[in-house]
Amino acid sequence: MPSLPPAIAEIRLAVRTALADLPEGSTVVVALSGGADSLALAAATAFEAPKLGLRAGTLTVDHGLQDGSDAVARRAAETAGALGLGALVVRVEVGAEGGPEAAARDARYRVLADGAADAGAAAVLLGHTLDDQAETVLLGLARGSGAASLQGMAPVRTDDDGLRWIRPLLSVRRETTRAFCAASGVEVWDDPHNADPRFARVRVRDRALPVLEAELGPGVAEALARTAEQLREDAEAFDEMIHETIEDIVEHAEAGISVSAAALAANPAALRNRIIRLVVDSEFGASLTRVQTLEVARLATDWAGQGPIDLPGCSARRIGGRIVFTAR
């Protein structure tokens, strides 16, 4: 028998490993764009899922942002059908909030979650690769977004509804997905947006990372992906510590929540700042910048009678021995 092309073997193994712990009989939905990454993921899933006793289908989101997007979505669905996968195409209206990339991403994830719920799926499979992970980490580093951003994308995330979002290809290079498609005879669509230098991610991909590889030597993308993995491990440990600490120092207050100033001050800065961010996020659904977080922390560590601090969705003030967060 002829040997299996290395790219096909690598991606099938990655998919098999990612799906191995799903209960037999589960349904998975592959987010299919028609690009090389998602097509390789869909083809490997079509091969591996039946062996694991899983049902699989695809969902293609037509954002309607480019001429001919409906034809692209239709071809992706036809390819999925040829692979033996059920295929669904959903057209969405993309808003403008947060910029076109963020709006399209939000719309896409809403459709994927709704489609998975309709199918009774246990998981949605996303085609992000190691290169996507490296770009995410480098963008976060350039923006000074902190450890949370530098963790990049998690291989597996379970949302509040119990749906798993799985990225089987985070250890796979983008060139491998293209090699998979070429070896499989699968026609790939190249999104023009992926070559448009107006987008920061494209500039990182086409300019910044190649310069780093040329100047620092090969392996930069892999190093960035390892950094993300290590930071996620640290974050998981911090999260356990934070939740244990919060139980003892947080109390509900009128129209908000309060935290012991003395307990905050007694904790290391890294833990103190994470507690502040978690309290505001969980209670008010808002994210704090580092500057805002440090200003709140000063109410505990450097109290000099300063007044309330306006924050996204709430305000923080020192009242006696507690920092009180109140909805605005």
C-alpha positions, 0 to 999 in steps of 0.5 A, a space after each residue: 500500500 502507498 504510504 500516507 502523505 505526511 500532512 494528511 497523517 499529521 492532521 488526521 492524528 491531531 483531529 483524532 486526538 482532539 476528539 478522542 474524549 467526546 462521548 460516543 454518539 456525539 455530534 460535532 460541527 466543523 466551522 467551514 470557510 472554504 480556506 485550507 485550514 478549515 477544509 483540512 479540518 473538515 476532511 480529517 474529521 470526515 475520516 476520523 469521526 466515524 471511527 470514534 462513533 461520532 457524527 459530523 457536519 459543517 456550518 459555513 457562515 456567509 458574512 456577505 462582506 465580499 462580492 461572490 461570498 454566496 458562491 464561495 459558501 456554496 462551494 464550501 458546502 458542496 465540498 463538505 457534501 463530497 466528503 460525506 459531511 452534512 453541510 449548512 450555509 447561513 447568511 448573516 448581517 455583520 454590524 460595525 461595532 468594534 470594527 469589521 473584523 470583530 463584528 464579523 467574528 461576533 456574528 460568526 460565533 453566534 451563528 456557530 453556537 446557534 447551529 450547534 444547539 440546533 444540531 444537538 452538537 457537543 462541540 464546534 471544531 475551529 481551524 485555527 493553526 499554530 501560525 494563527 496562535 503565534 500571530 495572536 500572541 504577537 499582536 497581544 504583546 505589541 498591544 501590551 494586553 497582558 498575560 490574558 491576551 498572551 495566552 492566545 487561543 485555548 485548544 478547548 474551551 467550554 462555554 456556559 451552555 456546555 458546548 465545547 469549542 475545540 481547535 484541533 490544529 493549534 499544533 499544526 503549521 498553516 503550510 501543512 493544511 495547504 499540503 493536506 488539501 493539495 494531497 487530497 485534491 481539495 480545491 482551496 479558496 483564498 480569502 482576499 482579506 487574508 492578504 489585505 495589509 489594512 488588517 493588523 493580523 495580515 501585517 503581522 503574518 506577511 511582514 512582522 513574523 518573516 522579519 523576526 524569523 530572518 533576524 532571530 532564526 527559525 522557530 519564532 512561531 513555535 516559540 510564541 505558541 509555547 509561550 501561550 501554552 505556558 501562560 495558560 498553565 499559569 493562568 489556570 493556577 492563578 484562577 484556582 487561587 483567585 476563586 479560593 481567595 474571593 470567597 473570603 474577601 468579597 461581599 454583595 453590597 447594595 447595587 453592587 459588590 465590595 471587596 476587603 481593602 486590607 485583604 487586597 493589599 495583603 495579596 501579591 500584585 499579580 493576584 490583587 489585580 486579577 481579583 479586581 478584574 475578575 470582580 468587575 467582569 463577573 459582576 458588571 460584564 466589563 473589562 478593565 485596562 491595566 491603568 484602570 486596574 491599578 487605580 482601583 488597586 491604589 484604593 487598597 494599597 495607597 489610600 489617601 482619601 481619593 474619590 470614586 473611580 469611573 470604570 466601564 459599567 461601574 464605579 469603585 470607591 473606598 468606604 471604610 475598610 472596603 472597596 465598593 463597586 456600584 453599577 453606573 
